């Protein structure tokens, strides 16, 4: 993954740490130095943050390994300054399976909390005997135990994109259609988001940011699920694009630039001897211009391994695959012959048109 450091993998799940994580550590060090805090105390604060993010990795592996039990793979786990993200290929359709996948992460944090609490109990740790609460070899286990409990409680807030929102949706989806369950869960999440925003305005600005994050996450989840639900019953053939821009595989990149600037198209079909062999996107054109010049051949930057779908495949399954693999365009084939393309943007327009017609 670009701009990320590869840490290793377990059960075929790769773990990366994004470069912005270093900014968090740098901010901790600088802010503490400016307050005149001793270097040893700063070091223990950094160790605590690193240990806490190890717990975040365990949390995300809770989701990933639970999903693997239901045949769903995880692309990777990426650590950011605000937490970790396990990128699952998809979410389980079965509400009970989604419930276990969603709750697995917080359960890991609860388990860590219980283990660390037991360690504190066996070592005879007594918080009342502490004269000053700060992170050091004596208190780091206490801080980690408390942090894991907070992580579990925070993630159980019944609002997307937190685990609690998915748990709530899973419970509702046992009795209701998935789209309706998502809409109810999303509405509850947005209500809580508004509460956080107003409460935070007068008390803690961090709550405002959390509220905005929850509100936007809930809206995105509802929109995504509604689109997914609407596409059920349609086939690839219903949304196929028969008219599209083409480029010869040996044409200069300048030809693609001309088409890009003189049309609304952002993706092109690359042909060789009148046979569709690949695609060329706007991003690939720009990358080609940066790495070479406008005279290099299209074949040097085109994608010759596009997704391919049959005309009778379910459109909702195809759309989810395109979304999960971040593919904007895919080939449509029938009996091995190229017929046209699927375009994510065109599928969105297809949804809007059919929805307006009430179909």
C-alpha positions in Angstrom: 0.0 0.0 0.0 1.4 3.4 -1.0 2.8 5.7 1.7 2.5 2.9 4.3 5.1 0.7 6.1 4.5 -3.0 5.8 4.7 -4.6 9.3 4.0 -8.2 8.5 1.0 -10.6 8.1 -0.9 -13.2 10.0 -3.5 -15.6 8.5 -2.9 -14.0 5.1 -3.9 -10.5 6.5 -1.2 -7.9 5.8 -0.7 -5.1 8.4 0.5 -1.6 7.3 1.1 1.5 9.3 0.4 4.8 7.4 3.1 7.4 7.3 0.8 9.9 9.1 1.2 7.8 12.2 4.7 9.2 12.6 3.1 12.7 12.9 1.2 11.5 16.0 4.4 10.4 17.7 6.2 13.6 16.6 3.4 15.7 18.1 3.5 13.8 21.4 7.2 14.3 21.7 7.2 18.0 20.7 4.2 18.9 22.8 5.6 17.2 25.9 9.1 18.8 25.4 7.5 22.2 25.2 5.8 21.6 28.6 9.2 20.7 30.1 8.3 17.0 30.8 11.4 14.8 31.4 12.6 12.7 28.5 12.0 9.4 30.4 8.3 10.3 30.9 8.0 11.1 27.2 9.5 7.8 26.3 7.0 5.9 28.4 4.2 7.9 26.8 5.4 6.9 23.4 5.7 3.2 24.6 2.1 3.4 25.8 0.8 4.8 22.5 2.6 2.0 20.6 1.2 -0.6 23.0 -2.3 0.9 22.6 -2.0 0.6 18.8 -1.0 -3.0 19.2 -4.3 -3.5 20.9 -6.0 -1.7 18.0 -4.3 -4.2 15.7 -5.7 -7.1 17.8 -9.2 -5.4 17.6 -9.0 -5.3 13.8 -7.8 -8.9 13.7 -10.9 -9.8 15.7 -13.0 -8.5 12.8 -10.8 -10.1 10.2 -10.6 -13.6 11.7 -14.3 -13.6 12.5 -15.0 -12.7 8.8 -12.6 -15.5 7.7 -14.9 -18.0 9.5 -17.6 -17.1 7.0 -15.4 -17.2 3.9 -14.8 -13.4 3.8 -11.1 -12.4 3.3 -9.6 -9.2 4.6 -7.4 -7.2 2.1 -5.3 -5.6 4.9 -5.2 -3.7 8.2 -4.0 -0.2 8.1 -3.1 1.9 11.2 -3.8 5.6 11.1 -3.3 8.2 13.9 -7.1 8.0 14.6 -7.1 4.2 14.8 -7.1 1.1 12.5 -9.1 -0.1 9.6 -9.6 -3.7 8.5 -10.6 -3.7 4.9 -12.9 -6.6 4.4 -13.7 -7.7 0.9 -17.4 -7.4 1.8 -19.7 -7.6 4.8 -21.7 -10.8 5.5 -25.2 -10.8 4.1 -26.5 -12.9 6.9 -27.3 -10.6 9.9 -26.2 -13.2 12.4 -22.8 -13.4 10.7 -22.5 -9.7 10.5 -23.3 -9.5 14.2 -20.4 -11.7 15.1 -18.0 -10.0 12.8 -18.9 -6.6 14.2 -18.8 -7.6 17.8 -15.6 -9.5 17.6 -13.5 -6.3 17.7 -14.9 -4.9 20.9 -14.8 -8.3 22.5 -11.1 -8.5 21.9 -10.7 -5.2 23.8 -12.8 -6.5 26.6 -10.7 -9.6 26.7 -7.5 -7.5 26.9 -9.0 -5.4 29.7 -9.9 -8.5 31.7 -6.4 -10.1 31.2 -4.6 -6.8 32.2 -7.0 -6.4 35.2 -6.1 -9.9 36.3 -2.4 -9.1 36.0 -2.9 -6.0 38.2 -4.8 -8.0 40.7 -2.1 -10.7 40.9 0.6 -8.2 41.3 -1.2 -6.5 44.2 -1.5 -3.2 42.4 -3.4 -0.6 44.5 -4.4 2.6 42.7 -5.1 4.3 46.0 -1.5 4.0 46.9 -0.4 6.1 43.9 0.7 9.7 44.8 0.7 10.8 41.1 -0.9 9.2 38.1 1.5 9.2 35.2 2.6 6.6 32.7 5.7 4.7 33.9 6.6 1.0 34.4 4.3 0.8 37.4 1.2 2.3 35.8 1.4 1.4 32.1 -0.7 -1.8 32.6 -3.4 0.2 34.4 -3.5 2.8 31.5 -3.6 0.0 28.9 -6.4 -1.8 30.7 -8.4 1.5 31.0 -7.8 2.4 27.4 -9.0 -1.0 26.1 -12.2 -0.6 28.1 -12.7 2.9 26.7 -12.1 1.5 23.1 -14.7 -1.2 23.6 -17.3 1.2 24.9 -16.6 3.8 22.3 -16.8 1.3 19.5 -20.2 0.0 20.8 -21.8 3.4 20.3 -24.8 2.5 18.1 -23.8 4.6 15.1 -22.1 4.0 11.8 -19.2 3.7 11.1 -18.5 2.3 14.6 -19.0 -1.4 15.3 -22.1 -0.5 17.4 -23.8 0.8 14.3 -23.2 -2.5 12.5 -24.3 -4.5 15.6 -27.5 -2.5 15.7 -28.1 -3.0 12.0 -27.5 -6.7 12.3 -30.1 -7.0 15.1 -32.6 -5.1 13.1 -31.9 -7.0 9.9 -32.9 -10.3 11.6 -36.5 -9.0 11.4 -36.4 -6.3 8.7 -35.0 -5.9 5.2 -31.3 -4.9 5.2 -31.9 -1.5 3.6 -34.6 -0.6 6.1 -32.5 -1.8 9.0 -29.6 0.3 7.8 -31.8 3.3 7.4 -33.1 3.0 11.0 -29.6 2.4 12.4 -28.2 5.3 10.3 -31.0 7.6 11.6 -30.2 6.7 15.2 -26.5 7.3 14.5 -27.1 10.7 13.0 -29.3 11.7 16.0 -26.4 10.8 18.3 -24.0 12.7 16.0 -26.1 15.9 16.3 -26.1 15.5 20.1 -22.3 15.1 20.1 -21.9 18.2 18.0 -24.1 20.4 20.1 -22.7 19.1 23.4 -19.2 19.4 22.1 -19.7 23.1 21.1 -20.1 24.0 24.7 -17.9 21.4 26.4 -15.2 19.6 24.2 -14.4 20.4 20.6 -13.2 16.8 20.1 -16.9 15.7 20.4 -17.7 18.0 17.5 -15.3 16.2 15.3 -16.5 12.9 16.5 -20.1 14.0 15.8 -19.3 15.1 12.2 -17.4 11.8 11.6 -20.4 9.8 12.8 -22.9 11.9 10.8 -21.0 11.5 7.5 -20.3 7.8 8.2 -24.0 7.1 8.8 -25.1 8.9 5.7 -22.5 7.1 3.5 -23.5 3.7 4.9 -27.2 4.3 4.3 -26.6 5.5 0.8 -24.3 2.6 0.0 -26.8 0.0 1.3 -29.7 1.5 -0.5 -27.9 1.4 -3.8 -26.9 -2.2 -3.1 -30.4 -3.1 -2.3 -31.9 -1.3 -5.3 -29.6 -3.3 -7.7 -31.0 -6.6 -6.6 -32.9 -8.3 -9.4 -31.0 -6.5 -12.2 -28.4 -8.2 -14.4 -25.2 -6.8 -15.9 -26.9 -6.7 -19.2 -29.4 -4.1 -17.8 -26.6 -1.5 -17.2 -24.1 -2.3 -20.0 -22.6 0.7 -21.9 -22.4 0.1 -25.6 -21.0 3.5 -26.5 -17.6 4.4 -25.2 -14.3 6.1 -26.3 -11.6 3.8 -27.7 -7.8 4.2 -28.1 -5.4 2.1 -30.1 -2.8 0.4 -27.8 0.1 1.8 -29.8 -1.3 5.4 -30.0 0.7 8.1 -28.3 -0.5 9.3 -24.9 -1.2 12.7 -26.4 -4.1 11.1 -28.2 -5.6 10.1 -24.9 -5.0 13.6 -23.5 -6.9 15.1 -26.4 -9.9 12.8 -25.8 -9.8 13.5 -22.1 -9.9 17.3 -22.6 -12.5 17.3 -25.4 -15.1 14.9 -23.9 -16.7 13.9 -20.7 -15.1 10.5 -20.8 -12.6 9.7 -18.0 -12.0 6.0 -19.0 -11.2 4.6 -22.4 -11.2 1.1 -23.9 -7.8 0.1 -25.4 -8.0 -1.9 -28.6 -5.5 -3.9 -30.5 -6.4 -5.2 -34.0 -10.0 -4.1 -33.3 -10.2 -6.3 -30.2 -10.7 -4.8 -26.7 -7.6 -5.6 -24.6 -7.6 -3.2 -21.7 -8.7 0.1 -20.2 -7.0 3.5 -19.6 -8.2 5.8 -16.9 -7.7 9.5 -16.2 -5.4 8.7 -13.3 -3.3 6.4 -15.5 -3.0 9.1 -18.1 -1.8 11.6 -15.5 0.6 9.1 -14.1 2.0 8.4 -17.5 2.5 12.1 -18.2 4.4 12.5 -14.9 6.6 9.5 -15.4 7.3 9.9 -19.1 5.9 12.3 -21.7 2.9 12.6 -24.0 4.6 10.7 -26.8 4.9 7.4 -24.9 2.5 4.6 -26.2 -0.8 4.0 -24.5 0.2 0.4 -23.9 2.9 1.6 -21.4 0.3 2.9 -18.9 -2.9 1.1 -19.7 -4.5 -1.7 -17.5 -4.5 -4.9 -19.5 -6.1 -6.9 -16.7 -9.6 -5.4 -16.3 -12.4 -7.1 -14.4 -14.6 -9.1 -16.7 -18.3 -10.0 -16.1 -20.8 -12.1 -18.0 -24.1 -10.4 -19.1 -26.3 -12.6 -16.8 -24.3 -12.0 -13.6 -26.2 -10.2 -10.8 -25.6 -6.5 -11.0 -25.5 -6.0 -7.2 -22.7 -8.7 -6.8 -20.8 -7.1 -9.7 -21.2 -3.6 -8.3 -19.9 -4.7 -4.9 -16.9 -6.4 -6.4 -16.1 -3.3 -8.4 -16.4 -1.2 -5.3 -14.3 -3.5 -3.1 -11.5 -3.6 -5.7 -11.8 0.1 -6.5 -12.3 -0.6 -10.2 -14.2 2.2 -12.0 -14.7 0.2 -15.3 -15.1 -3.4 -16.1 -15.5 -5.4 -19.4 -18.8 -7.1 -20.2 -18.4 -10.4 -22.1 -20.7 -13.0 -23.5 -19.5 -16.4 -24.5 -15.9 -15.1 -24.4 -16.7 -12.1 -26.7 -16.5 -8.5 -25.6 -19.8 -6.7 -25.7 -19.3 -3.4 -23.8 -18.4 -2.0 -20.4 -19.7 -1.3 -17.0 -18.9 2.0 -15.4 -19.4 2.8 -11.7 -20.6 6.3 -12.5 -23.0 5.0 -15.1 -24.4 2.4 -12.6 -25.1 5.3 -10.2 -27.0 7.1 -13.0 -28.8 3.8 -13.7 -30.0 3.7 -10.1 -31.2 7.3 -10.2 -33.1 6.8 -13.4 -34.8 3.6 -12.4 -35.6 5.0 -9.0 -37.2 8.1 -10.6 -39.3 5.8 -12.7 -40.3 3.8 -9.7 -38.8 0.6 -10.9 
